[in-house]
């Protein structure tokens, strides 16, 4: 049985702990700075808990002792120091970050990894699953033209002018809306502005908008460099959301006052557990001389498990990271150094006991 250290017992951390412990193949130690958070997670999940301030380097390393892997479900800003501690202790490292600079820092640390030790950031939904499915679609083409990736975690019952509820990390959301976005345009890697590139589309009769946000491509810009004419990632929302966020972030310049923006959002926009995750990936290119397009569209809804409501973003994010940890345990991933999401075989992922949650395109409906 593999021993795993899970850092962070919040919304996503609780779901990860539940999935891993109930699988029967993992013992989970959960560490968090907040005792009340640990008490809640221990009340319904068979885990060991420890109070820990991850900024205390020696305490962090001591908490990793006896563990084969460490999962960071913390805010992205803590991840480089967690990765450094994992390197020193000899643990493999996994996280959920969408932050580009954090991933670069983790990658630099991974260059010193020993045999059997991997560093795999960006293991959630986007980047994460969407990178795996996009890369899978590209493999069926002789020559690529465009790769478009669209993902949204949306309220199932939208209300208010924003038509949005908080479903995950507010820090991560603000990063997406405020930081430069990577893309490939006309065969060249470029940075583009967040909240630009507005487009509309429909799935199952529901109309959505999508616009540039940061971080969702993961490492695909590097992987597909010189192979594709156009590659981009956009966040999906209900119609009208982007216009209001552009006013708030751009015209009112709240991107320069991110702590205030976080406070505004968390005090004004309710959390919901009644959500739906939408993924929509389209790849076009040439096959046997013909220009062909292939698409993959999925929806995963919130559900009740053991009498408790769990949001779709909890389910999909936790499923993504649990699946790759399980595949690493089974020897289905590279065994040393930095591992990208596109190193994961799509069939292995979708047939995995955790990744299977994505298998039904109308999951849980």
C-alpha angles and dihedrals in degrees: 000000000000121000114221130187112213114196111203126031099204129117097307095033092057091053093048091050092050094049096046098044094046091052089070094223100086136060109205128208111192120202126188137155091235119075093198090057090052092047091054095050092046092051093070106017129062098238139131113240134204132181107234140169103207091203087072099084100196092045089051092052091047089053090055094056112123093015125119094197139022125206120200112208088164131112109289093250091072097050102088092056090046090051091049091052090048090053092052094047096042099243124143111243132221131173144169101228125144092183111117098207092048091054091050090052092049090048092054090051091048091063087079096051118133126226111294093021120110134181113209118172127175095044101151132078105302111036093022122044094022090056091051095050094043093052090047091056092050091060093071094063130086090208129009128227110167137006116189122182121190125180135167138172103206138174110259088219107037119201136169129034094294092050086211142109129195110259105162144001113350090201089056092047092052091048090053092051098042110033127083115267126228119228144151115237124179088349096306128109110238142162117242133190122267118244091025128106095059115193138164132221141157134231121184090350094304116122119223139177126217132194140172117288132169130260104013096111094063108188097335093107088064095039094050097036110135090009103078135045096211132020126166144150127216135182118237122228138157116273115287099022097104093052092058094044091050089055092049099042099031112028096032089040094226088151084078092053103046098161089055091046090052091051092049093050096045093047096044110030114065124224116243133196091191098085143130128219114216122196121182122174125177125185126182132183146116126306120176090342096309128110104237135180127206126186137189118198125178140170125198119189134203116264144183116253119186090347096307126108115239122187124235091243090054091049097046097041094047092044091054097053095038090052095054092045088052092048090050089051089052092050095247096126133062110284104219140040131350116002122195126208089243088061086072116094108234094220091050089051099046092046093048115108091245099035090052089084087079094049098091109066090210092040116190094001 
